[in-house]
Amino acid sequence: MSTNTIFQHQDELANLGGMQPLRERVGDLHRIIQARHPFLARVAVALVDEDTQTLKTYLHSSGGDNPLSNYESSLEEAPSLHQVIHLRSPRVVNDLSLFSGGEHTHTRRIWEQGYRASYALPIFRESLLVAMIFFNSRETNCFTPEVLENLDLFGHLIGQMVYEEQDKYKVLLAALRTAIQMIHQRDPELGGHLERMAHFSRIIARHLNGLGLYSFNDELVEHIFQFAPLHDVGKIGIPDRVLMKTGRLDQEEKTLMRTHTSLGRQLVDNITKSFGIESMEQIGILRSVTELHHEAMDGSGYPKCLSGDEIPIAARIIAVADVFDALTSERPYKQAWTNEDAFTYLVMQGETTLDRDCIDAMILNREAVEHIQTIFADS
């Protein structure tokens, strides 16, 4: 038997174990599925936010179409998807005209984009729903029992890939959140600050994406949201005499406090290297968030005195979210500002230190901001 005969088979899935980003691997799988089922026009993954009980878009493979970029929907407001969770069963809709008159944004956008059939596969981890995999076609009545058997295999493979990707970040986030918790024990004023400013950051990122000002995808928005609470992780290296001081810091103490940005970057670099994930695509966002969130648009910030677009957009987003929540939170040394007063202050700072587009995003999404303040209110 010749060597050519022995090695003539090509493994279609060999690239899935590579280092390419998750969205590219999902795209590879989509092409493999299309070779078997040419009618499959779209594959998309949505994640579940446990705190707000919403389903949020994460990544997709659908060519030039993107009907649901940076979109989230309350599970309670999507009855058919809510039933999927309740029954722990997939949802097959072979003719989407059933929902063509629906009032929900996601239903309308999918229909307007020309999709006519949908298969939604829930991905559970034990009893917890963690993701939904969506398969869409422009043809009706295409999801036959035989097709669904194939899609179940591919869907759970995609679900496993999402698990693994999220788990890498969860290990990293767990390590850094442990440091944050240690800071919280020393500085109990944090309260719900970290949760609120993380959600504010996501509101800003989504708004900017909607304006087309920055080429955000859903993964980037999600990672800004995940990394936002870690922006001050470097404060674990600041002595109590400075971190816990209630009065005004003197110049030496200010200089020492400012080192928390560089300390945060060092901590991120050390931990990601230890876990072997320093080359992951989105780690650069985490580095920017921890090191550069005190840079200023006019160059007066620290540690690198960057200005304008030199400052990564993730750091500019975090800065606005952080300042707004600090102003509107009650502290032993101050009363909470009203949202209106805080917005006015942000606009003033938009002339010098803070990014005006990010400020506008907060102001134009007041209802969403207030909703987050309600959910994560300090006791």
N, C-alpha and C positions, 0 to 999 in steps of 0.2 A: 504493500500500500504506500502510495507516495505521500510526501509531506504536504503537498498541495491539497490532497484529498482530506487529510486529517484536519487541516487548519482553514478550510474554505468557509466555514460558518462565521458570520459576523455577529457579535453581541450588540444588539440595538441599544441596550441599556448601559453599556460600559461607561459612558460619560457621566452617568448620574453620580458616580462616586468621586468626581473631580472637585476642584476648588471653585468652579464658576458659581456666580450668584444663583440663589434659589430661583429667581424669575427665569433665568436662562435654562435651568434644568427643567422647569415646568414647561417652558417653550419647546424644549427637545421632546418631552413626553407628548405634548400636544401634536407635534408633527408625526410621531410614531402612531398615535391614535388615528390621526387623519388618514394615514396610509391604509388603515383597516376600515375606517368609517369616514369617508370624505365629507360628509354632511356636517361633521362636528366643527362649528365655526368658532367656538369660544370655550375656554376653560378659565375659571376664576376661583380664587380662594378668598373667603371672608373670615375674619377672626371675631371671637366673642369677647366683649368687654364685660367682665363679671360685675364690676362696680356699678356701671350704668345700665346693664342689661341691654346692650346694643350690639348689633352686628355691624362690623365695619370692614370696608373693602381693604384688601391687603395686596394682592397681586393678580395679574391676569395674563392670558395669552389669547389675543383676539385680533391680531393684525393691526390695522390702523384704527380699528374701532375701540372706543373706550367709554361706554355709556355710563359708567358709574365710578368715576375717578374721585378719590377722597370723599367717599359717601358713607354715612352710617344711618342705621334705622333701628328704632326701638323694636325689640322682639314682640312686645305687646301690640304694636301697631301693624304687625305683619302676621295676620291670623294663620295663613297656611304654613308659614315657617315655624310659627309657635306650635302648631300641631305636629310638625316634624319632630320637634324636641320632645313634646309630650308623649308621642307614640314611639319615639326612638326609631323612626322609620323614614326611608328616603321618600322624596316627593317626585312623582313623574307627571309632567304636564305635556302631553303630546300635541296640544293645540292651545297656544297662549291666548287665542281670542277669548278664551274663558275669562281672562283678566283684562281684556283690552279696554274696558271701561273703568278700570280701577283708578282710584284717586291717589294711590301711593306713588311717590316719585320713582322708586326703583322699577315698579311694574310698567309705568309709562315710558321710561327711558329705554328699557329692554325692548318694548314693543316698537317704539319709534325707530330704534336702530335696525329693525328688520328681523329680529329673532322671533321664531314662531313655535319653538318647543324648548322645554327646559327639564333638566334632571338635577335635583338638589340632593346631595349626599351628606348627611351629618357625620362628623368625626367626633367621637367621644373618647375621653380618657377616663376610664372607670365610669362614674355616673355624671361626669362633667362634660358638657358640650364645649369643645375648644375651637372648632372651625366648621365651616360649611364649604364643600366643593361644588361648584356649579358647572354644568355642561349645557351649552346652548347650541341650537341649530336654527338655520333659516328655513328648514323644511318641517312640515308637520308630520306626525305619526311615524317618526323615525326611531324612537326609543323602544324597540322591540325587546322581548325577554332576552334574546341572544345578545343584543347590543348592550343591554344593561348589565349582563354578567361580565362582559369585558370592561365596561366603565367602572364597575365596582372594584375590580382588581387595580386598575389605574388610579382610581380615586383614592383608595386606601394607601397606595404607594405614594401619591402626592401628599396625603395626610401625614404619612410617616416622615416624609422629607420636611414638612412644615414643623412637625414635632421636634425633629433633630435640630433644625435651625433655631427654633424658639428656645429649646433646652440649652443650647450654647450660650445664648444671651441671658437666660435665666440663671445659669451658674455664675456668669459674670455679674449680673445685677444683684444676685444674692450676696456675693462677696462684698460688693460695694455698698449695698444696703445695710449690711452688718456694720460697716463703718459709719454710715449715716445714723443708724440707731444708737451707736455709741456717742455720736455728737448730740443726738436728741436727748440722751440721758444727762448730758452735761448742759444742754441748752433746751429746756423743755418748752420754750416759747414757740417752737416750730408748729405744733398742733397739726392742723390739716393743710398747712402751707404747701408741702411738697406735692400732695395730691392735686390741690387746686392749680398750682402753677404749671404742673404737667399737663393738665387738661386745657388750661389757657394757651399753652404752647401749641397744642394740637389745633385749637380753634384758629390761631394766627396762621399756622402753616397751611391749613386747608383753605383759608381765605386767600392767601397769597397765590396758592396754586390755581384757585378759581379765576384770579385776575390774569393768569398767564405770566406773572412777573418772574417766577422761578420755575424751573422744570422739576418740580417735586413729583415723585410717584408715591403710591400708597405705602411702600416699604419705608421710604425716607420719612414720611410723616409719622409712621408708627414708631420709628426709632428715635425721632426727636421727642416724642411723647414718653418713651421708655427711659430715655437718658436724662430728661429734664430734671427729675428729682435728685440726680447725682451731681448737680453742678457745683455744690459746695462740699463735696466729699473731702477735699484737701484740708478742711477745717479740723479734721481729726488730728492734724499735726500742730495745731495752734494751742499754746498753753492756756490753762484755765484763767490765769490772771488777766489775759487779754480777751479770750472768747467770752468769759462770763462777766466782764466788767460792765457795770450799769451806767457809769458816767462816760463822758467824752474821752476818747482815746488820745493820748499824746502822740507826738510825731513818731517816736520810736515804736510805739504800739501799733500805729497805723501801718508803718512799714512792715512790721512783723505780720499783721493781719493780711496784708496784701500778698504775702507769700503763699496763701492757701490755694491760689490759682495754679502756681507752679507745682506745689505739692500734690494737688489733685491730678495733674497731668502725669507726674511721676508714678503715682499710685496706679493709675489706669495702665500705664506702660508696663509696670512690673507685673500686675495681675494678668493682663492679657498675654504677656510673654510666658508666664507660668502655666497658663491654660493652653498655650499653643494656638491662640486665636488672634494674635496681633495683626495678622494679614487679612482678617475678615473685612469685607467691603465697607461696613458701616462703622467700624471702630474709629475711623477718622472723625465722625460726627461726635462721638463720645469725647475724644481728645479736645475738640473745639469747645464743646459745652463746658468741660471742667476747667480748661485753661483760659478761655477768651471771653467769658461772659461778663467781665468788667471792662472790656474795651469800650471806647466811646467813638461815636461817629465823627467827632471833631479831632480825634487823635489824642485826647487828654486822658484816656483810660490806661489800664495796665493789664498784663505785664509787658506788652510789646509795643504799646503806643500805636496800634493800628488805627486806621481811619476808613470811613465809608465802606466801599465794597471789599476792602482788604479784610474786613471782619467777616468770617463765615456767617451765612444767614442763620444757621442753627443757633449760634451764640447771640446774634441780634434778637432772635425770637425769644430766647430764654431770658435775656436782659429785661425786655418789656414785661413779660409775664411775671418775673420775679419782683420787679419794682411795683407793679400794680398790686400784687397780693400783699406785699409788705405794707403798702400804704393803707389798704382796706382791712387790715388785720389789727385787732386790739392787742396791745402790749402793756406790761406794767408801767411803762414810762410814757405811753401815749394812748389816746382814743383812736378807734378805727375811723378812717376817713370815709366819707360817702363815696360811692362809685363816681358820682358827678365831679366831686372835687379831685378825685384821683385821675380821672380822664383829663381834666383841665391841666393838672400838673404834668401828665404825660405829654400833652400837646406842647407845653412850654419846653419840655426837655427834648422834644422832637426838633427843636431849632439848633440843638447843640450835640447832645450825647446819645439819644435814643433814635432808633430807626423809625421814621415817620410812617412808612408803609405798615410796619408791625403795629404801631399805635392805632392807625386807622382801622386795622383788622379787629382790634379789641373793641373800639368804639362802635363799629358797624355790626358787631355781634353781641350786643348788650344782653339780649334775651338768653343766649347760650351761656354767657359769662355768669349771669345771675342764677341760672340753673345749676351750674357747677358750684357756685357759692352755697346754694341750698343743700346740695347733696353732701358736700364736704365741710359743712359748717363746724367751727370749733365749739366744743361743748362748754 
